[in-house]
Amino acid sequence: MEFSQLDIDNRDEVEQVIKLEEESFGKNGGVDEWLLKPLAKYGKVFVVRDGSRIRCVAEFMQKFDEKEVYLYGISTEKSSRGQGIAEYLLQKSMEYFSGLEMIAVHLTVSEENEAAVSLYEKLGFEKKKILKNEYGIGVDRLYMMKKIDL
């Protein structure tokens, strides 16, 4: 397994990520090309590769006024779930951000996504609050945060 940044100029990689996102979040919930390109150019998009195959992807944005980042999304291909790949990707991401002297990572997640919440807690993310109607009426999100060890 190899941790690296997405090569946004590699058409095959872009298509793999879009397919992976659609597999994880559906046609309207995942990152599409219109969002992936600016996230990769002006944020960070990390992947875990197995040869030329992308098995997991995570997209991050940085807050302008603080040394903090926001985990926009993370997706693991269905056949690779439960193998620790997302955990590895997030751990390597934290190491990268620690090197940039970032102090925290923020995220939101559906409370019903027990596997994701459990993973985030295992990695030291703390539940902070419920954001009511975050993505529309009745679409609440659990807000979590982790301080990064420098």
Short mmCIF file of the C-alpha atoms (twelve columns), coordinates in Angstrom:
data_MODEL
# 
_entry.id   MODEL 
# 
loop_
_atom_site.group_PDB 
_atom_site.id 
_atom_site.type_symbol 
_atom_site.label_atom_id 
_atom_site.label_alt_id 
_atom_site.label_comp_id 
_atom_site.label_asym_id 
_atom_site.label_seq_id 
_atom_site.Cartn_x 
_atom_site.Cartn_y 
_atom_site.Cartn_z 
_atom_site.pdbx_PDB_model_num 
ATOM 1   C CA . MET A 1   0.000   0.000  0.000   1 
ATOM 2   C CA . GLU A 2   1.220   3.456  -0.863  1 
ATOM 3   C CA . PHE A 3   0.015   6.754  0.616   1 
ATOM 4   C CA . SER A 4   0.318   9.767  -1.696  1 
ATOM 5   C CA . GLN A 5   -1.455  12.778 -3.110  1 
ATOM 6   C CA . LEU A 6   -3.835  12.333 -6.005  1 
ATOM 7   C CA . ASP A 7   -2.274  13.106 -9.378  1 
ATOM 8   C CA . ILE A 8   -5.038  15.390 -10.655 1 
ATOM 9   C CA . ASP A 9   -3.544  15.348 -14.158 1 
ATOM 10  C CA . ASN A 10  -3.810  11.558 -14.362 1 
ATOM 11  C CA . ARG A 11  -7.187  10.887 -16.013 1 
ATOM 12  C CA . ASP A 12  -7.273  7.261  -14.842 1 
ATOM 13  C CA . GLU A 13  -6.764  8.291  -11.208 1 
ATOM 14  C CA . VAL A 14  -9.438  10.988 -11.423 1 
ATOM 15  C CA . GLU A 15  -11.915 8.497  -12.879 1 
ATOM 16  C CA . GLN A 16  -11.068 5.918  -10.184 1 
ATOM 17  C CA . VAL A 17  -11.704 8.454  -7.431  1 
ATOM 18  C CA . ILE A 18  -15.005 9.580  -8.937  1 
ATOM 19  C CA . LYS A 19  -16.136 5.951  -9.259  1 
ATOM 20  C CA . LEU A 20  -15.057 5.223  -5.689  1 
ATOM 21  C CA . GLU A 21  -16.942 8.297  -4.412  1 
ATOM 22  C CA . GLU A 22  -20.086 7.327  -6.315  1 
ATOM 23  C CA . GLU A 23  -19.851 3.775  -4.969  1 
ATOM 24  C CA . SER A 24  -19.627 5.134  -1.415  1 
ATOM 25  C CA . PHE A 25  -22.054 8.060  -1.501  1 
ATOM 26  C CA . GLY A 26  -24.288 7.581  -4.541  1 
ATOM 27  C CA . LYS A 27  -24.675 9.721  -7.630  1 
ATOM 28  C CA . ASN A 28  -25.488 12.947 -5.770  1 
ATOM 29  C CA . GLY A 29  -23.476 12.552 -2.563  1 
ATOM 30  C CA . GLY A 30  -19.904 11.967 -3.632  1 
ATOM 31  C CA . VAL A 31  -17.212 14.204 -5.015  1 
ATOM 32  C CA . ASP A 32  -17.522 14.709 -8.756  1 
ATOM 33  C CA . GLU A 33  -14.933 16.120 -11.156 1 
ATOM 34  C CA . TRP A 34  -16.193 19.676 -10.645 1 
ATOM 35  C CA . LEU A 35  -15.363 19.447 -6.943  1 
ATOM 36  C CA . LEU A 36  -12.399 17.072 -7.098  1 
ATOM 37  C CA . LYS A 37  -10.223 19.352 -9.226  1 
ATOM 38  C CA . PRO A 38  -10.387 22.405 -6.908  1 
ATOM 39  C CA . LEU A 39  -10.024 20.191 -3.830  1 
ATOM 40  C CA . ALA A 40  -6.838  18.699 -5.304  1 
ATOM 41  C CA . LYS A 41  -5.451  22.031 -6.519  1 
ATOM 42  C CA . TYR A 42  -6.331  24.203 -3.512  1 
ATOM 43  C CA . GLY A 43  -6.765  21.650 -0.740  1 
ATOM 44  C CA . LYS A 44  -5.327  18.161 -0.353  1 
ATOM 45  C CA . VAL A 45  -6.573  14.904 -1.804  1 
ATOM 46  C CA . PHE A 46  -4.755  11.855 -0.465  1 
ATOM 47  C CA . VAL A 47  -5.085  8.317  -1.762  1 
ATOM 48  C CA . VAL A 48  -3.962  4.836  -0.842  1 
ATOM 49  C CA . ARG A 49  -2.843  2.903  -3.904  1 
ATOM 50  C CA . ASP A 50  -2.270  -0.766 -4.425  1 
ATOM 51  C CA . GLY A 51  -0.194  -0.583 -7.597  1 
ATOM 52  C CA . SER A 52  -2.212  1.559  -9.978  1 
ATOM 53  C CA . ARG A 53  -5.509  0.828  -8.187  1 
ATOM 54  C CA . ILE A 54  -6.821  3.475  -5.784  1 
ATOM 55  C CA . ARG A 55  -8.401  1.776  -2.786  1 
ATOM 56  C CA . CYS A 56  -9.160  4.769  -0.559  1 
ATOM 57  C CA . VAL A 57  -9.369  8.562  -0.936  1 
ATOM 58  C CA . ALA A 58  -9.720  11.489 1.482   1 
ATOM 59  C CA . GLU A 59  -10.304 15.145 0.615   1 
ATOM 60  C CA . PHE A 60  -9.273  17.996 2.903   1 
ATOM 61  C CA . MET A 61  -9.727  21.778 2.939   1 
ATOM 62  C CA . GLN A 62  -7.886  24.294 5.091   1 
ATOM 63  C CA . LYS A 63  -9.473  27.022 7.160   1 
ATOM 64  C CA . PHE A 64  -8.025  30.355 6.027   1 
ATOM 65  C CA . ASP A 65  -7.891  32.022 9.429   1 
ATOM 66  C CA . GLU A 66  -6.487  29.111 11.452  1 
ATOM 67  C CA . LYS A 67  -3.990  26.259 11.166  1 
ATOM 68  C CA . GLU A 68  -6.811  23.742 10.929  1 
ATOM 69  C CA . VAL A 69  -8.165  21.450 8.239   1 
ATOM 70  C CA . TYR A 70  -11.567 19.991 7.473   1 
ATOM 71  C CA . LEU A 71  -12.008 16.414 6.288   1 
ATOM 72  C CA . TYR A 72  -14.486 16.891 3.474   1 
ATOM 73  C CA . GLY A 73  -14.854 13.187 2.788   1 
ATOM 74  C CA . ILE A 74  -13.264 9.773  2.843   1 
ATOM 75  C CA . SER A 75  -14.185 6.781  0.694   1 
ATOM 76  C CA . THR A 76  -12.922 3.221  0.609   1 
ATOM 77  C CA . GLU A 77  -13.780 0.814  -2.177  1 
ATOM 78  C CA . LYS A 78  -16.342 -1.727 -0.991  1 
ATOM 79  C CA . SER A 79  -14.081 -4.751 -1.490  1 
ATOM 80  C CA . SER A 80  -11.390 -3.129 0.693   1 
ATOM 81  C CA . ARG A 81  -13.519 -2.071 3.661   1 
ATOM 82  C CA . GLY A 82  -12.674 -3.452 7.092   1 
ATOM 83  C CA . GLN A 83  -8.998  -3.908 6.235   1 
ATOM 84  C CA . GLY A 84  -7.632  -0.823 8.031   1 
ATOM 85  C CA . ILE A 85  -6.995  1.136  4.822   1 
ATOM 86  C CA . ALA A 86  -9.039  4.196  5.839   1 
ATOM 87  C CA . GLU A 87  -7.334  4.171  9.250   1 
ATOM 88  C CA . TYR A 88  -3.925  4.054  7.551   1 
ATOM 89  C CA . LEU A 89  -4.898  6.907  5.211   1 
ATOM 90  C CA . LEU A 90  -6.102  9.093  8.078   1 
ATOM 91  C CA . GLN A 91  -3.019  8.359  10.198  1 
ATOM 92  C CA . LYS A 92  -0.698  9.277  7.323   1 
ATOM 93  C CA . SER A 93  -2.774  12.415 6.668   1 
ATOM 94  C CA . MET A 94  -2.374  13.463 10.324  1 
ATOM 95  C CA . GLU A 95  1.394   12.980 10.022  1 
ATOM 96  C CA . TYR A 96  1.427   15.138 6.897   1 
ATOM 97  C CA . PHE A 97  -0.601  17.902 8.555   1 
ATOM 98  C CA . SER A 98  1.530   17.721 11.692  1 
ATOM 99  C CA . GLY A 99  4.537   18.490 9.476   1 
ATOM 100 C CA . LEU A 100 2.697   21.616 8.304   1 
ATOM 101 C CA . GLU A 101 2.059   22.547 11.954  1 
ATOM 102 C CA . MET A 102 -1.699  22.220 11.577  1 
ATOM 103 C CA . ILE A 103 -3.298  21.993 15.000  1 
ATOM 104 C CA . ALA A 104 -6.660  20.286 14.390  1 
ATOM 105 C CA . VAL A 105 -8.824  18.333 11.973  1 
ATOM 106 C CA . HIS A 106 -12.587 18.830 11.883  1 
ATOM 107 C CA . LEU A 107 -15.268 16.705 10.224  1 
ATOM 108 C CA . THR A 108 -18.950 15.985 10.146  1 
ATOM 109 C CA . VAL A 109 -20.474 12.543 9.810   1 
ATOM 110 C CA . SER A 110 -23.894 10.962 9.925   1 
ATOM 111 C CA . GLU A 111 -24.561 9.594  13.424  1 
ATOM 112 C CA . GLU A 112 -25.995 6.495  11.754  1 
ATOM 113 C CA . ASN A 113 -22.640 5.754  10.088  1 
ATOM 114 C CA . GLU A 114 -21.463 3.682  13.040  1 
ATOM 115 C CA . ALA A 115 -18.387 2.298  11.261  1 
ATOM 116 C CA . ALA A 116 -17.100 5.801  10.442  1 
ATOM 117 C CA . VAL A 117 -17.866 7.206  13.908  1 
ATOM 118 C CA . SER A 118 -16.085 4.234  15.489  1 
ATOM 119 C CA . LEU A 119 -13.039 4.738  13.232  1 
ATOM 120 C CA . TYR A 120 -12.862 8.445  14.031  1 
ATOM 121 C CA . GLU A 121 -13.120 7.783  17.780  1 
ATOM 122 C CA . LYS A 122 -10.392 5.112  17.517  1 
ATOM 123 C CA . LEU A 123 -8.140  7.749  15.939  1 
ATOM 124 C CA . GLY A 124 -8.810  10.236 18.734  1 
ATOM 125 C CA . PHE A 125 -11.591 12.377 17.264  1 
ATOM 126 C CA . GLU A 126 -13.985 13.694 19.877  1 
ATOM 127 C CA . LYS A 127 -17.719 14.137 19.446  1 
ATOM 128 C CA . LYS A 128 -18.419 17.842 19.925  1 
ATOM 129 C CA . LYS A 129 -22.046 18.500 18.983  1 
ATOM 130 C CA . ILE A 130 -24.909 17.720 16.650  1 
ATOM 131 C CA . LEU A 131 -25.323 20.205 13.808  1 
ATOM 132 C CA . LYS A 132 -29.070 20.369 13.185  1 
ATOM 133 C CA . ASN A 133 -30.216 20.673 9.561   1 
ATOM 134 C CA . GLU A 134 -26.588 20.937 8.397   1 
ATOM 135 C CA . TYR A 135 -27.308 19.680 4.891   1 
ATOM 136 C CA . GLY A 136 -30.983 20.585 4.683   1 
ATOM 137 C CA . ILE A 137 -34.086 20.152 6.793   1 
ATOM 138 C CA . GLY A 138 -33.791 16.979 8.836   1 
ATOM 139 C CA . VAL A 139 -30.224 16.228 7.716   1 
ATOM 140 C CA . ASP A 140 -28.274 16.457 10.946  1 
ATOM 141 C CA . ARG A 141 -24.544 15.792 11.240  1 
ATOM 142 C CA . LEU A 142 -22.281 14.851 14.113  1 
ATOM 143 C CA . TYR A 143 -19.418 17.353 14.385  1 
ATOM 144 C CA . MET A 144 -16.108 15.812 15.514  1 
ATOM 145 C CA . MET A 145 -12.635 17.249 16.053  1 
ATOM 146 C CA . LYS A 146 -9.122  15.970 16.715  1 
ATOM 147 C CA . LYS A 147 -6.107  17.942 17.856  1 
ATOM 148 C CA . ILE A 148 -3.005  17.058 15.876  1 
ATOM 149 C CA . ASP A 149 0.137   16.077 17.732  1 
ATOM 150 C CA . LEU A 150 2.995   18.324 16.606  1 
# 
